[in-house]
Amino acid sequence: MNKEKENFLDFFLMNIRKIFSRDLGIFLIFLLIAFILWYLNSLRKETETTLKLQLNFINPPSGLVIANNSTGSLYLNLSGQGYSLLKFSMSKKNRILTIDLSSVKLNRKSGNSSETEFYLLTSSVMKEYLNKAPSAEIKVLSVKPDTLFLFLVKNSSAGKSE
């Protein structure tokens, strides 16, 4: 009698494994297909996302160089169609924002020493600059931080000897 129970249990478990291994695999494949179709459908809609950009400054005012502590990152709140945002955020070249200091309006402030000049780059100026950079389908909603502080130091000549 004990042998019959073991045979029945083995038979039952073997059939359960066959059913679940075949049916579960098919179920998981169709679940994955459904998820992909749902995700592609959701990308058609207007959506918002936040993207972190590394900053790179070029063309400082003449006679000045950018101090080391003026580099950093910027957070953009973007709005657009999901496909456009996905394509924009997946591109590695869009992760670095190069700001040409000769083409933006900087608010000059005096620095702590005669060697340092202090500039402010406000979010309104950055939004104008950034709306040109992404594609036409993407709008920049907000920029954080709202003000960038640039420290520029006077360029010392390379041929100077001590």
FENGIDA-V862440 format. One record per residue. N is the residue number from 1. SS is DSSP state (h for helix, s for strand, l for the rest). PHI is phi in radians with two decimals (999 if undefined). PSI is psi in whole degrees, 0 to 359 (* if undefined). Layout:
N;SS;PHI;PSI / N;SS;PHI;PSI
This chain:
1;l;999;321 / 2;h;-1.12;323 / 3;h;-1.16;322 / 4;h;-1.13;320 / 5;h;-1.12;319 / 6;h;-1.14;317 / 7;h;-1.10;316 / 8;h;-1.12;317 / 9;h;-1.12;318 / 10;h;-1.10;315 / 11;h;-1.08;316 / 12;h;-1.12;313 / 13;h;-1.15;323 / 14;h;-1.15;318 / 15;h;-1.18;322 / 16;h;-1.10;317 / 17;h;-1.09;318 / 18;h;-1.09;314 / 19;h;-1.10;311 / 20;h;-1.23;323 / 21;h;-1.16;319 / 22;h;-1.35;309 / 23;h;-1.23;324 / 24;h;-1.18;321 / 25;h;-1.08;315 / 26;h;-1.12;317 / 27;h;-1.05;315 / 28;h;-1.15;323 / 29;h;-1.11;313 / 30;h;-1.22;329 / 31;h;-1.14;319 / 32;h;-1.12;317 / 33;h;-1.08;318 / 34;h;-1.11;319 / 35;h;-1.11;317 / 36;h;-1.11;316 / 37;h;-1.12;319 / 38;h;-1.09;316 / 39;h;-1.13;317 / 40;h;-1.11;322 / 41;h;-1.15;321 / 42;h;-1.21;336 / 43;l;-1.26;344 / 44;l;-1.25;338 / 45;l;-1.46;159 / 46;s;-1.24;132 / 47;s;-2.50;168 / 48;s;-2.14;148 / 49;s;-2.64;160 / 50;s;-1.96;134 / 51;s;-2.22;134 / 52;s;-1.67;128 / 53;s;-2.07;140 / 54;s;-1.47;142 / 55;s;-1.71;141 / 56;s;-2.39;119 / 57;s;-1.78;137 / 58;s;-2.29;163 / 59;l;0.93;62 / 60;l;-1.20;165 / 61;l;-0.97;152 / 62;l;-1.06;141 / 63;l;1.44;0 / 64;s;-2.17;150 / 65;s;-2.17;156 / 66;s;-1.38;129 / 67;l;-1.25;157 / 68;h;-1.07;328 / 69;h;-1.44;9 / 70;h;-1.63;358 / 71;l;-1.58;158 / 72;l;3.07;209 / 73;s;-2.33;166 / 74;s;-2.41;140 / 75;s;-1.90;125 / 76;s;-1.91;132 / 77;s;-1.68;113 / 78;s;-1.95;149 / 79;s;-2.25;139 / 80;s;3.01;182 / 81;s;-1.22;144 / 82;h;-0.94;319 / 83;h;-1.07;316 / 84;h;-1.14;316 / 85;h;-1.14;320 / 86;h;-1.12;314 / 87;h;-1.10;318 / 88;h;-1.17;317 / 89;h;-1.32;337 / 90;h;-1.41;339 / 91;l;-1.28;128 / 92;h;-1.20;328 / 93;h;-1.22;339 / 94;h;-1.45;359 / 95;h;-1.48;347 / 96;s;-2.07;125 / 97;s;-1.82;118 / 98;s;-1.69;120 / 99;s;-1.87;120 / 100;s;-1.45;108 / 101;l;-1.19;343 / 102;l;-1.36;343 / 103;l;-1.85;1 / 104;l;-2.07;156 / 105;l;-1.52;118 / 106;l;-1.79;138 / 107;s;-1.63;115 / 108;s;-1.47;134 / 109;s;-2.23;158 / 110;s;-1.42;145 / 111;l;-1.61;185 / 112;l;-1.28;330 / 113;l;-2.28;172 / 114;l;-1.24;344 / 115;l;-1.48;341 / 116;s;-1.94;136 / 117;s;-2.06;143 / 118;s;-2.06;127 / 119;s;-2.16;149 / 120;s;-1.99;136 / 121;s;-2.11;107 / 122;s;-1.47;163 / 123;h;-1.15;328 / 124;h;-1.13;320 / 125;h;-1.18;319 / 126;h;-1.15;322 / 127;h;-1.10;318 / 128;h;-1.04;314 / 129;h;-1.14;318 / 130;h;-1.30;330 / 131;h;-1.17;341 / 132;h;-1.43;331 / 133;h;-1.29;305 / 134;l;-1.24;176 / 135;l;-1.21;168 / 136;l;-1.15;337 / 137;l;-1.41;349 / 138;l;-1.91;132 / 139;s;-1.96;140 / 140;s;-1.56;116 / 141;s;-1.51;315 / 142;s;-2.65;161 / 143;s;-2.23;131 / 144;s;-2.26;133 / 145;l;-1.22;157 / 146;l;-1.33;345 / 147;s;-2.40;133 / 148;s;-1.78;136 / 149;s;-1.84;119 / 150;s;-1.91;128 / 151;s;-1.87;118 / 152;s;-2.02;134 / 153;s;-1.97;154 / 154;s;-1.15;137 / 155;l;-1.32;121 / 156;l;-1.54;142 / 157;l;-1.20;142 / 158;l;-1.26;333 / 159;l;-1.51;8 / 160;l;-1.25;128 / 161;l;-1.95;151 / 162;l;-1.91;*
